[in-house]
Amino acid sequence: MLASVTTRLRHHVRLVHASTGRAVTGLTARLQPAPRGWGVRTLPDAVVVFARTDAAEPAQPPRLAVTVTGPQRDLLEFAPVPGRPPGTVLVDLTEAGIEVPLQPVPMTLTVVLGTAGTGAPRTGRTLTCRATSGPVPKPVVHLAEEEPGVYRSAAVPWPAAFTPMDLLVDGNPLRTLSMDLTRTATRIRLIDTN
């Protein structure tokens, strides 16, 4: 005689990039502690926690240790978790559906600004990136001229308000652009048409 076991979904956990809202991929996960009859299945962009229907309810909700193993790990901020590898987040399993936003590491933006017609370096300009959403006045990040026609921001986190953002030259909009959040430094060449 064969016995059958019935399980049910208890939790669906996603880690998401705080700037883009996209799911973080390349995950491993483990329950801490693992109640008897409970299990974990890792999907490409989420983790599901299930339990046998005959399993006793734990006295306290367990926690899920989710570790990012893919290349995104080096581009996101993680608080250290004792006894767990780098890139791990502890998630309290208190709701059925859980999204955990992860902040990006500080990144730089470099704009190489040329003159219309000749492409010669456009020097002595004031470059500012202005968020397209968020509070009024909109948040800004300034770019300093480091060499003739090359303007660079400090290494800062680029939150969702800057996805996308407006590039201002001397206070005038030049172009709407976005950071390349797959690397710590984005470099863009533009012609100053103002």
C-alpha positions as CSV (number, residue, x, y, z in Angstrom):
1,M,0.0,0.0,0.0
2,L,1.3,3.4,-0.9
3,A,1.0,6.4,1.4
4,S,0.5,9.8,0.0
5,V,1.7,13.1,1.4
6,T,-0.1,16.4,0.8
7,T,1.8,19.7,1.1
8,R,0.7,23.2,0.8
9,L,2.4,26.5,-0.1
10,R,3.2,28.5,3.0
11,H,5.3,31.4,1.7
12,H,6.5,32.8,-1.6
13,V,9.6,35.0,-1.2
14,R,11.2,37.3,-3.8
15,L,14.3,39.5,-3.5
16,V,13.9,42.5,-5.7
17,H,16.3,45.3,-6.9
18,A,15.2,48.4,-5.1
19,S,15.9,50.7,-8.1
20,T,14.3,48.6,-10.8
21,G,11.8,46.4,-9.0
22,R,13.1,43.4,-10.9
23,A,13.5,40.1,-9.2
24,V,17.0,39.1,-8.2
25,T,18.0,35.7,-9.7
26,G,20.5,33.0,-8.7
27,L,19.3,32.1,-5.2
28,T,19.8,29.4,-2.7
29,A,17.8,29.2,0.5
30,R,17.5,27.3,3.8
31,L,15.0,27.4,6.7
32,Q,16.4,28.5,10.1
33,P,15.3,26.5,12.0
34,A,13.7,23.9,9.7
35,P,10.4,22.8,11.3
36,R,9.6,19.1,10.9
37,G,7.6,18.6,7.7
38,W,8.6,21.9,6.1
39,G,10.7,22.3,3.0
40,V,12.1,24.9,0.5
41,R,12.2,25.0,-3.3
42,T,14.3,27.5,-5.1
43,L,13.0,28.9,-8.4
44,P,15.0,31.0,-10.8
45,D,13.6,34.3,-9.3
46,A,11.9,33.3,-6.0
47,V,11.8,30.8,-3.2
48,V,8.8,28.9,-2.1
49,V,8.3,27.4,1.3
50,F,5.9,24.5,1.7
51,A,4.8,22.3,4.6
52,R,3.1,18.9,4.9
53,T,-0.6,19.4,5.8
54,D,0.0,17.0,8.8
55,A,3.0,19.0,10.1
56,A,2.6,20.7,13.4
57,E,2.5,24.5,13.4
58,P,5.9,25.8,14.8
59,A,5.8,27.8,18.0
60,Q,7.4,30.7,16.2
61,P,7.6,31.5,12.5
62,P,10.8,30.2,11.0
63,R,13.2,32.4,9.2
64,L,14.5,31.9,5.6
65,A,18.2,32.5,4.9
66,V,18.3,33.4,1.2
67,T,21.7,33.7,-0.4
68,V,22.3,35.5,-3.8
69,T,24.8,33.4,-5.7
70,G,24.6,35.1,-9.1
71,P,26.6,38.1,-10.4
72,Q,24.1,40.5,-8.9
73,R,25.5,39.8,-5.5
74,D,28.4,42.2,-5.9
75,L,26.1,45.0,-7.0
76,L,23.7,44.9,-4.0
77,E,24.1,45.9,-0.4
78,F,23.9,43.2,2.3
79,A,24.2,43.4,6.0
80,P,26.5,40.7,7.3
81,V,24.7,37.6,8.6
82,P,26.8,35.7,11.2
83,G,27.4,32.1,10.1
84,R,26.1,32.6,6.6
85,P,28.0,33.4,3.4
86,P,28.2,36.9,1.9
87,G,25.1,38.0,0.0
88,T,22.7,36.4,2.5
89,V,19.4,38.0,3.7
90,L,17.3,36.6,6.7
91,V,13.6,36.8,6.0
92,D,11.0,36.5,8.7
93,L,8.3,34.2,7.4
94,T,5.3,36.2,8.7
95,E,3.3,36.6,5.5
96,A,2.3,34.4,2.5
97,G,3.8,36.7,-0.1
98,I,7.0,38.5,0.8
99,E,9.1,40.9,-1.3
100,V,12.5,42.0,0.1
101,P,14.0,45.1,-1.6
102,L,17.8,45.1,-1.9
103,Q,19.6,48.4,-2.3
104,P,22.3,48.8,-5.0
105,V,25.9,49.5,-4.0
106,P,27.2,53.0,-4.6
107,M,27.9,53.6,-8.3
108,T,29.4,56.4,-10.4
109,L,28.1,58.0,-13.6
110,T,30.6,59.6,-16.0
111,V,29.5,61.8,-18.8
112,V,31.9,62.7,-21.6
113,L,30.5,65.9,-23.0
114,G,31.4,67.1,-26.5
115,T,30.7,70.2,-28.5
116,A,28.2,70.1,-31.4
117,G,29.9,70.0,-34.8
118,T,33.5,69.4,-33.7
119,G,33.0,66.9,-30.8
120,A,35.7,68.9,-28.9
121,P,35.5,68.6,-25.1
122,R,32.7,70.8,-23.7
123,T,34.3,72.4,-20.6
124,G,33.2,74.5,-17.7
125,R,29.6,73.3,-17.6
126,T,27.5,72.4,-14.6
127,L,26.1,68.9,-14.9
128,T,23.3,67.6,-12.7
129,C,21.2,64.4,-12.7
130,R,17.7,65.1,-11.5
131,A,15.3,62.3,-10.4
132,T,12.1,62.0,-12.5
133,S,10.1,60.9,-9.5
134,G,10.1,61.4,-5.7
135,P,9.6,64.5,-3.5
136,V,9.6,68.1,-4.7
137,P,12.1,69.5,-5.2
138,K,13.4,66.4,-7.0
139,P,16.6,64.8,-5.7
140,V,19.7,65.6,-7.6
141,V,23.3,64.2,-8.0
142,H,26.0,66.6,-9.2
143,L,28.8,65.6,-11.6
144,A,32.1,67.4,-11.2
145,E,34.4,68.1,-14.1
146,E,37.5,65.9,-13.5
147,E,39.3,66.6,-16.8
148,P,38.3,68.7,-19.8
149,G,34.8,67.6,-20.9
150,V,34.7,64.6,-18.5
151,Y,32.1,64.9,-15.7
152,R,31.8,62.3,-12.9
153,S,29.5,61.8,-10.0
154,A,30.6,60.6,-6.6
155,A,29.9,56.9,-5.9
156,V,26.3,57.1,-4.6
157,P,23.3,54.7,-4.5
158,W,20.9,55.4,-7.3
159,P,17.4,54.8,-5.9
160,A,14.3,54.1,-8.0
161,A,13.6,57.9,-8.3
162,F,16.6,58.0,-10.7
163,T,15.3,55.3,-13.0
164,P,15.2,57.1,-15.4
165,M,16.7,60.5,-14.7
166,D,17.1,63.8,-16.5
167,L,20.6,65.1,-17.2
168,L,20.8,68.9,-16.9
169,V,23.6,71.0,-18.4
170,D,23.7,74.5,-16.8
171,G,20.2,73.8,-15.6
172,N,18.8,72.9,-19.0
173,P,17.6,69.4,-19.8
174,L,19.8,67.6,-22.3
175,R,18.7,64.0,-22.2
176,T,16.8,61.4,-20.2
177,L,19.1,58.5,-19.2
178,S,19.4,55.5,-16.9
179,M,22.3,53.9,-15.0
180,D,23.6,50.6,-16.1
181,L,22.9,48.7,-12.9
182,T,24.9,45.7,-14.0
183,R,28.2,47.4,-13.2
184,T,29.5,49.9,-10.7
185,A,30.4,52.6,-13.2
186,T,28.4,53.9,-16.1
187,R,30.1,56.0,-18.8
188,I,28.1,57.9,-21.5
189,R,29.2,60.1,-24.4
190,L,26.9,63.0,-25.2
191,I,26.9,66.1,-27.4
192,D,25.9,69.4,-25.8
193,T,23.1,70.7,-27.9
194,N,22.2,73.6,-25.6
